Amino acid sequence: MEHFLTHAEQPVAASHARRASRAWPRWLRYTLPGAWVALLFACLAFTPSLLPRSGPFQGFVSGLSAAIGYGLGCLGAWLWREFADRPARTPGRRAWQGFFIVAAVALAGALVLGWHWQQRLRELMGMPSPGRAGYLLAPFVAAVFFFVIIAVGRGLRGVSRALATRLARHIGPRAARATSGLAVVVLTALVASGLLWDGLIAAADRTLEVQDTMTDEGVVPPSTALRSGGAGSRIPWDSLGREGRNFIGRGPSVEELSRFHGTAVKEPIRAYAGYASAPDAEARAALAVDDLERAGGFDRAYLLVVTTTGSGWVVPEAVDAFEYMTGGDSAIVAMQYSHLWSWLSVLVDQARARESGRALFDEVHERWSRLPPGKRPKLLVFGESLGSYGGETAFSGERDLANRTDGVLFVGPPNFNTLYRAFTDHRDPGSPEVEPIYRQGRIVRFSRRPGTNIPPATAPWGDSRVLYLLHPSDPIIWWSPHLLVKRPDWLREPRGDDVLGQMVWIPFVTFWQVTADLPLGMEVPAGHGHVYTAEHVDGWAALLRPEGWSADQTARLRDLLLARDASKND
């Protein structure tokens, strides 16, 4: 408003504005340009993303977004003043009043629209509504996070100014300010990426390493010699880790398998090496395959190599479905390479996943290839989430996958998977990214719902098949740094069946929205996000095609796994 005052009135107005700003406590004083951009970012944080959020979590995302926006607004205003060679001006009372009126209307609108979109998302995924009361917490949580983050930033600015004052005694003022600012930025980055981030990862690793020594209720050492940790095994039960013991100590029994098939079946073989079982990936792989061979795994009809997720988790629905479908005439081998949760492993454990996946498959394939061709079991590969990334690394492309295996099932692949990315980027023209077709589906295919016809349904599919399962709402699949500046094809094309049509690409914002969805991937019902259950049954049915297996058996097994999953969540 000062721009429209006379020259005589401007000093008076500026004086009033300065007195008004000094009336506020220092920690409540903000710049108007920063506030406008913070408001914009806070409102954009309510736009649709892939997964539903609770009110408090939405508040956290909005508060952090607003703080980022405030910093960018202040930076932009400073750059403008520097290039225009203009001094900073204190905004008048009316400018702030206008801002607060717009902010109230905009935030109320964003909150209402955000609630509407959240309800639509929950309806798409069959989730109950949490009620409006919880969602109304979002603005208050956002305000808390915004104030805290800005306070931390101002503390760093204070450090920079104090350092500049000291440096100015020895060098020029401009050089002192530049040097101190650069020093604080560099030190903050080093602390954040080094001490804080590495410390967080190390603390999580230590905490989860302790949990790795625990054993879930009902899980006991096997008495059979057909499992690691059992009679005659070279791998101690205590070294398997928590998820390894779950894999070995659970699974369908011979009685359950026989009851399903209506006839006597074999007892499945399971071999596993934990993180503590051997000092490195190659040693763990050799130990796991030694135990597999000891138990007779190479004498079965089907042999499955599993690359686990970060914590060593073997997806129970995937391996149980495999054993049901093969009638127990199967062997499964896996090993652990980390203690971290899957979503965190995606960010920090890629190297170990790659090393582990390659070491285990190479060890299995080397011994499998020594057998006479007529005596070899069908060799299959499975990996979910980061496990699919590790599983891919043993192969160079589609022909290598087909030549060295009898079937591959990869589920929920991270966006940085080398082969997945190559197959998707070079998909046949006209096929969508959410369900691409690669080279007419001759070897590699993709499916959102494998119980239906897997496209291209009318084209021939070879004997050795590769199948990727992916949900349109799975943030693990779509998260990529490219979202910062490039609109992805999956947001150019018609949306997947559990993604809102109102979700659009916004530079920087969409990247942050999908990043915020990562820890929510397992908090949704089966069939959405990163929760895959019955899809494994249809996936294996498409790959294995066991003799005598029927569509009715597929439906029965699918219902069995869904019912079991529902009982676990009750």
Disulfide bonds with the S-S distance in Angstrom:
none
